[in-house]
């Protein structure tokens, strides 16, 4: 999922660091916030993004609305 877009942007940076061309990167996600998608697309415009659902918004805490909250925090009981 792409909430703020920062984790995805860092992952793309790491791929590029080892020589992967941005045009070869395809990111497949089940949820994205409009803000997160915009963030990552501005930094990596030549990647391909496949998103199953774009949510309405991102809260000030970084949770997608309506979304599922922060899945990682919930799954790993952090936070």
C-alpha positions in Angstrom: 0.0 0.0 0.0 1.1 3.6 -0.6 0.1 5.9 2.2 2.7 8.7 2.3 4.7 7.3 -0.6 8.0 7.6 1.3 8.7 3.8 1.7 8.0 3.1 -1.9 10.2 6.0 -3.0 13.0 4.7 -0.8 12.6 1.2 -2.3 12.7 2.6 -5.8 15.9 4.6 -4.8 17.5 1.3 -3.7 16.7 -0.5 -6.9 18.1 2.4 -8.9 21.3 2.4 -6.7 22.0 -1.2 -7.9 21.5 -0.3 -11.5 17.8 -1.0 -12.2 16.4 1.4 -14.7 13.4 3.4 -13.5 11.5 2.4 -16.7 11.8 -1.2 -15.7 10.2 -0.8 -12.3 6.5 -1.7 -11.9 5.0 -1.1 -8.5 1.8 -3.1 -7.8 -0.3 -2.0 -4.8 -3.7 -2.7 -3.5 -4.3 0.7 -1.9 -2.9 4.2 -2.3 -3.7 7.7 -1.0 -3.8 10.5 -3.6 -1.0 12.3 -1.7 1.3 9.3 -1.5 0.8 8.5 -5.2 1.6 12.1 -6.1 4.7 12.1 -3.8 6.2 9.0 -5.5 5.2 9.9 -9.0 6.9 13.3 -8.7 10.1 11.6 -7.6 10.0 8.6 -9.9 8.0 9.6 -13.0 9.3 6.9 -15.2 8.1 4.0 -13.1 4.8 2.2 -13.8 2.3 2.2 -11.0 -0.6 -0.3 -10.8 -3.1 0.6 -8.0 -6.2 -1.4 -7.2 -7.9 1.4 -5.3 -7.1 5.0 -4.7 -8.5 6.1 -1.4 -10.2 9.5 -0.6 -7.5 11.1 1.5 -4.6 10.7 4.0 -5.1 11.8 7.6 -2.5 14.0 9.4 -1.4 10.7 11.1 -0.6 9.2 7.7 -3.6 6.8 7.6 -5.7 6.4 4.5 -9.4 7.2 4.5 -11.4 5.1 4.4 -8.6 2.6 4.0 -7.4 0.1 6.7 -5.3 2.4 8.8 -1.6 1.6 9.0 -1.5 -2.1 8.2 2.1 -2.5 9.2 1.5 -1.0 12.6 -1.6 -3.2 13.1 0.0 -6.4 11.8 3.2 -6.1 13.8 1.6 -4.5 16.9 3.8 -1.4 16.6 2.1 1.8 17.6 
